Amino acid sequence: MPMIAPDMTNIPRDKIYEQFEVDRPAKIIFVEHHLSTKQNLRCLIRKMSIYGAELDVSPYLAVPSHFFLEILGIRDEIGCTLIRREEEKLTIGFNMLIDPEFLHHVIRLGFDADHW
């Protein structure tokens, strides 16, 4: 009997990829005129996948539609797009899928910090 693949057309893209608990501090870096990046705000990455992440920020702060995400302890910045906002919870998509090894590194950073 042939197997039928599940219909994934109605599932939002941010829910397709496996998410991992990260609970890691980060910064949202605003992209301003001439690509300057002077303004930033702190956030907390709650969950992360190769597609995107769920962040916590103050519900009173404005967040741009496009920005860079800098994870504490990692020098690289990830280009991001805001998908939706529900008070202090932001759902973001990365502008490109991140490397699974990079995601593993971020998860490992949180694990190592918790187990010293």
Backbone as CSV, one residue per row, in Angstrom:
resi,resn,N_x,N_y,N_z,CA_x,CA_y,CA_z,C_x,C_y,C_z
1,MET,0.841,-1.171,0.000,0.000,0.000,0.000,0.891,1.241,0.000
2,PRO,0.660,2.210,-0.919,1.515,3.396,-0.984,1.274,4.315,0.220
3,MET,2.369,4.927,0.685,2.258,5.906,1.776,1.879,7.253,1.193
4,ILE,1.018,7.969,1.885,0.610,9.301,1.456,1.302,10.306,2.361
5,ALA,2.004,11.252,1.748,2.704,12.290,2.519,1.685,13.240,3.138
6,PRO,1.935,13.705,4.358,1.005,14.645,4.982,0.980,15.967,4.228
7,ASP,-0.175,16.609,4.234,-0.333,17.904,3.574,0.261,18.981,4.476
8,MET,1.362,19.586,4.036,2.036,20.596,4.843,1.820,21.993,4.290
9,THR,0.891,22.155,3.362,0.682,23.457,2.738,0.022,24.454,3.681
10,ASN,-0.704,23.987,4.698,-1.374,24.894,5.617,-0.573,25.186,6.880
11,ILE,0.607,24.605,7.012,1.435,24.814,8.197,2.336,26.027,7.951
12,PRO,2.335,27.008,8.883,3.243,28.156,8.710,4.689,27.694,8.663
13,ARG,5.509,28.353,7.842,6.905,27.931,7.662,7.680,27.934,8.965
14,ASP,7.331,28.859,9.897,8.075,28.907,11.150,7.745,27.732,12.068
15,LYS,6.735,26.939,11.725,6.361,25.764,12.528,6.837,24.451,11.915
16,ILE,7.347,24.476,10.682,7.771,23.254,9.994,9.070,22.702,10.586
17,TYR,10.008,23.583,10.879,11.328,23.153,11.333,11.344,22.918,12.837
18,GLU,12.112,21.930,13.277,12.205,21.610,14.699,12.799,22.792,15.466
19,GLN,12.121,23.174,16.553,12.587,24.279,17.387,13.258,23.747,18.641
20,PHE,14.280,24.467,19.090,15.032,24.076,20.270,14.998,25.204,21.299
21,GLU,14.863,24.834,22.577,14.919,25.807,23.659,16.342,26.343,23.727
22,VAL,16.490,27.658,23.729,17.814,28.263,23.754,17.996,29.130,25.000
23,ASP,17.034,30.006,25.295,17.104,30.942,26.421,18.459,31.631,26.502
24,ARG,18.768,32.345,25.436,20.070,33.020,25.318,19.852,34.507,25.052
25,PRO,20.593,35.388,25.768,20.470,36.824,25.505,21.018,37.190,24.133
26,ALA,20.422,38.213,23.548,20.828,38.668,22.220,20.503,40.147,22.081
27,LYS,20.875,40.712,20.936,20.560,42.103,20.620,19.900,42.165,19.255
28,ILE,18.871,42.993,19.165,18.268,43.338,17.876,18.982,44.604,17.423
29,ILE,19.643,44.539,16.275,20.417,45.667,15.763,19.660,46.275,14.592
30,PHE,19.292,47.538,14.752,18.528,48.240,13.727,19.430,48.550,12.532
31,VAL,18.890,48.386,11.342,19.591,48.768,10.117,19.057,50.146,9.740
32,GLU,19.949,51.139,9.808,19.526,52.517,9.587,20.065,53.040,8.257
33,HIS,19.967,54.335,8.080,20.407,55.020,6.862,21.858,54.652,6.545
34,HIS,22.147,54.339,5.300,23.477,53.930,4.832,23.980,52.692,5.572
35,LEU,23.059,51.822,5.977,23.368,50.555,6.640,24.107,50.726,7.968
36,SER,23.967,51.901,8.598,24.587,52.059,9.916,23.791,51.224,10.929
37,THR,24.470,50.796,11.981,23.853,49.907,12.969,24.123,50.430,14.381
38,LYS,23.811,51.688,14.626,24.115,52.306,15.914,23.107,51.925,16.994
39,GLN,21.854,51.784,16.631,20.805,51.543,17.624,20.538,50.052,17.775
40,ASN,20.371,49.600,19.027,20.041,48.196,19.267,19.208,48.094,20.531
41,LEU,18.583,46.954,20.702,17.859,46.690,21.942,18.057,45.243,22.339
42,ARG,18.007,45.024,23.629,18.233,43.679,24.162,16.992,42.826,24.016
43,CYS,17.233,41.537,23.874,16.138,40.577,23.789,16.616,39.250,24.345
44,LEU,15.715,38.305,24.432,16.042,36.961,24.881,15.517,35.983,23.841
45,ILE,16.396,35.134,23.329,15.982,34.105,22.374,15.418,32.945,23.190
46,ARG,14.148,32.650,23.011,13.513,31.539,23.731,13.670,30.219,22.979
47,LYS,13.309,30.237,21.699,13.390,29.036,20.859,14.047,29.421,19.548
48,MET,14.677,28.408,18.918,15.377,28.681,17.664,15.358,27.437,16.789
49,SER,15.251,27.663,15.492,15.340,26.593,14.508,16.263,27.086,13.398
50,ILE,16.472,26.271,12.380,17.294,26.740,11.267,16.556,27.806,10.458
51,TYR,15.241,27.905,10.643,14.417,28.873,9.910,14.303,30.218,10.618
52,GLY,14.177,30.203,11.960,13.934,31.447,12.678,13.955,31.233,14.176
53,ALA,13.322,32.166,14.897,13.382,32.106,16.357,12.174,32.807,16.972
54,GLU,11.973,32.523,18.254,11.007,33.249,19.068,11.795,34.062,20.082
55,LEU,11.535,35.363,20.128,12.258,36.275,21.001,11.312,36.913,22.002
56,ASP,11.841,37.294,23.149,11.121,38.114,24.118,11.759,39.493,24.136
57,VAL,10.930,40.523,24.019,11.372,41.915,24.136,10.325,42.661,24.944
58,SER,10.672,43.852,25.378,9.694,44.673,26.086,8.528,44.975,25.151
59,PRO,7.285,44.824,25.640,6.138,45.085,24.767,5.980,46.569,24.422
60,TYR,6.731,47.430,25.085,6.607,48.875,24.870,7.595,49.420,23.851
61,LEU,8.482,48.578,23.365,9.493,49.026,22.409,9.103,48.659,20.987
62,ALA,9.331,49.594,20.084,9.067,49.347,18.660,10.209,48.510,18.082
63,VAL,9.852,47.564,17.242,10.835,46.694,16.591,10.649,46.839,15.082
64,PRO,11.747,47.064,14.340,11.626,47.206,12.886,11.266,45.886,12.212
65,SER,10.806,45.976,10.986,10.444,44.773,10.220,11.668,43.962,9.816
66,HIS,12.786,44.643,9.600,14.024,43.988,9.188,15.146,44.462,10.100
67,PHE,15.984,43.532,10.543,17.060,43.870,11.475,18.087,42.751,11.488
68,PHE,19.160,42.977,12.226,20.158,41.941,12.470,19.989,41.443,13.898
69,LEU,20.254,40.162,14.106,20.225,39.561,15.437,21.648,39.157,15.787
70,GLU,22.127,39.643,16.940,23.455,39.270,17.430,23.265,38.473,18.710
71,ILE,23.729,37.246,18.722,23.589,36.360,19.875,24.786,36.566,20.786
72,LEU,24.514,36.760,22.081,25.596,36.967,23.042,26.586,35.811,22.979
73,GLY,27.876,36.147,22.839,28.917,35.137,22.758,29.271,34.719,21.342
74,ILE,28.537,35.233,20.355,28.800,34.906,18.950,28.912,36.220,18.186
75,ARG,29.959,36.390,17.444,30.208,37.663,16.775,29.391,37.855,15.495
76,ASP,28.906,36.801,14.907,28.146,36.922,13.665,26.786,37.566,13.916
77,GLU,26.311,38.287,12.910,24.971,38.855,12.943,24.117,38.133,11.912
78,ILE,22.859,37.867,12.263,21.949,37.135,11.388,20.890,38.109,10.877
79,GLY,20.735,38.202,9.571,19.687,39.031,8.989,18.323,38.413,9.264
80,CYS,17.364,39.240,9.752,16.060,38.722,10.176,14.909,39.571,9.654
81,THR,13.749,38.952,9.597,12.505,39.615,9.237,11.463,39.263,10.287
82,LEU,10.742,40.282,10.749,9.676,40.073,11.727,8.490,39.400,11.041
83,ILE,8.048,38.272,11.589,6.899,37.551,11.032,5.616,37.977,11.754
84,ARG,5.670,37.956,13.089,4.498,38.394,13.865,4.946,38.794,15.263
85,ARG,4.094,39.610,15.885,4.358,40.067,17.250,3.104,39.906,18.077
86,GLU,3.262,39.305,19.242,2.173,39.148,20.209,2.698,39.673,21.545
87,GLU,2.440,40.950,21.820,2.937,41.651,23.003,4.456,41.558,23.075
88,GLU,5.004,40.820,24.070,6.466,40.762,24.178,7.086,39.636,23.352
89,LYS,6.291,38.791,22.745,6.806,37.660,21.966,6.889,38.021,20.482
90,LEU,8.110,37.906,19.933,8.319,38.126,18.506,8.609,36.784,17.845
91,THR,8.023,36.557,16.711,8.383,35.417,15.877,9.111,36.000,14.683
92,ILE,10.344,35.536,14.476,11.158,36.071,13.383,11.594,34.949,12.455
93,GLY,11.855,35.312,11.217,12.437,34.390,10.250,13.818,34.892,9.881
94,PHE,14.749,33.978,9.728,16.068,34.367,9.256,15.990,34.569,7.749
95,ASN,16.736,35.526,7.247,16.683,35.818,5.817,17.221,34.666,4.968
96,MET,18.016,33.803,5.585,18.486,32.563,4.954,18.467,31.489,6.031
97,LEU,18.214,30.253,5.648,18.296,29.166,6.621,19.710,29.136,7.195
98,ILE,19.808,28.989,8.514,21.141,28.927,9.099,21.661,27.497,9.034
99,ASP,22.952,27.371,9.100,23.613,26.070,9.056,23.248,25.289,10.320
100,PRO,22.855,24.029,10.188,22.532,23.222,11.378,23.678,23.155,12.382
101,GLU,24.933,23.203,11.904,26.083,23.199,12.815,26.118,24.481,13.653
102,PHE,25.747,25.611,13.039,25.689,26.876,13.770,24.605,26.803,14.848
103,LEU,23.450,26.267,14.500,22.361,26.098,15.473,22.824,25.207,16.616
104,HIS,23.498,24.119,16.302,24.020,23.219,17.334,24.988,23.971,18.256
105,HIS,25.816,24.835,17.673,26.765,25.631,18.456,26.026,26.558,19.427
106,VAL,24.967,27.217,18.963,24.185,28.113,19.824,23.536,27.324,20.965
107,ILE,22.973,26.178,20.642,22.352,25.333,21.675,23.407,24.883,22.676
108,ARG,24.555,24.514,22.181,25.648,24.034,23.034,26.150,25.138,23.963
109,LEU,26.205,26.384,23.479,26.622,27.514,24.319,25.730,27.627,25.542
110,GLY,24.420,27.522,25.320,23.474,27.591,26.433,23.648,26.430,27.383
111,PHE,23.890,25.245,26.857,24.059,24.049,27.684,25.328,24.172,28.524
112,ASP,26.425,24.601,27.895,27.687,24.731,28.617,27.604,25.760,29.733
113,ALA,26.905,26.874,29.481,26.766,27.925,30.494,25.954,27.441,31.685
114,ASP,24.986,26.574,31.447,24.125,26.067,32.519,24.780,24.971,33.348
115,HIS,25.837,24.350,32.841,26.419,23.194,33.499,27.862,23.407,33.946
116,TRP,28.198,24.584,34.380,29.548,24.850,34.897,29.616,24.487,36.324
